[in-house]
Amino acid sequence: MKDRDQPGTDGEPVIALRGATASLGARPVLRGVDLTVRAGEVVALLGANGSGKSTAVRSVIGQVPLTGGELALFGTPFRRFGDWARIGYVPQRTTAAGGVPATVREVVTAGRLARTKLGMLRRADRAAVRHALELVGMADRAGDSVNALSGGQHQRVLIARALAGEPDLLIMDEPMAGVDLASQEVLAAALREQVARGTTVLLVLHELGPLEPLIDRAVVLRDGCVVHDGPPPKAVGQHALPGHDHAHPSPATAPSGGASHHCIGSHADASAEPLRTGLLS
């Protein structure tokens, strides 16, 4: 268990992204992103729609191949990294089973399988699943079909699925999107426990909301570039974000605030394929 008061600044970063470029189709989305997340940190990725937030986190887990730059996870170059059981991922979506009949417990158990031997659940595995369900307030619905759940309950199940694996790094893509206030408070409490046990967290957020007290650093993206890396902005709303301006100039001429990086061009590699990580999307 890591010490929350020891954020790991002396060790290797958990995530080290350098000069990252990525494209979706022929459209450049990331234009030279630098992102460092150290052990025990809680970092929020902020920015308007289309700024590259989700692409950035999907590139970290190999779902979007980089067309340039470097990535290391837990000090290991990405091409050699294989310890995916250390990473929990909560995708941006509102359904947990995609129409497939499954109970809440079955979906959450799927997040534990990377920690098991040959898929055989031991007592510790069952306890981890049970604890994850309790953390998100869904233990009483464990036997129910996920197809009977509300959107907020779906999101709780997806987060429990990631927590069941007891990850060292938790990556969440807009976990609060479309979730009612009661579920937001439950999810914030679940995240607070993870932070207390030393889990490193990278969150894509539209606004900080109930998670604000947990955030150590905010990285703001605009047009695929980092325009702020530092203390979380106090104001709320897209137009209050550091680096935001109303004219929306082209990336090459846009001024930026905080720690800034010049946008650079990228060329998609037509042969690049998403990596098979075992992470559930």
Secondary structure, DSSP 4 states (H G I P E B T S, - for coil): ---TT---TTS--SEEEEEEEEEETTEEEEEEEEEEE-TT-EEEEE--TTSSHHHHHHHHTTSS--SEEEEEETTEEGGG---GGGEEEE-S-S-SSTT---BHHHHHHHTTGGGSBTTB--HHHHHHHHHHHHHTT-GGGTTSBGGGS-HHHHHHHHHHHHHHT--SEEEEESTTTT--HHHHHHHHHHHHHHHHTT-EEEEE-SS-GGGGGG-SEEEEEETTEEEEEESPPSS-SGGGSTT--SS---TTT----SS----------TT----------
